[in-house]
């Protein structure tokens, strides 16, 4: 997952460079990616109960998405200060830092 994010960052920076667009926002995103690697957040495979026990109650539980077929399981999102935790059914699939500013690429807080 982290290699894919780095690939996306490099692709966006290269496209911005080729188009002559200032790349200051991409620099901010790369800084955020480095911060994400060291953040204390739930990791893949934890259950909802484990996350709540270890990290406390989320600031908010966002509206679930999916669940319309077995190929599209329900995805739950819990918002904590600084990151959002994504669950497939009741298991963590990823924790993602929220945007620091509107110009940064990444998930927004709801």
Secondary structure, DSSP 8 states (H G I E B T S, - for coil): -HHHHHHHHHHHHHHHHHHT---HHHHHHHHHHHHHHH-----TT-BHHHHHHHH-S-SEEEEEE--SBTTB--EEEEEETTEEEEEETTEEEEEEE--SSTTS-S----
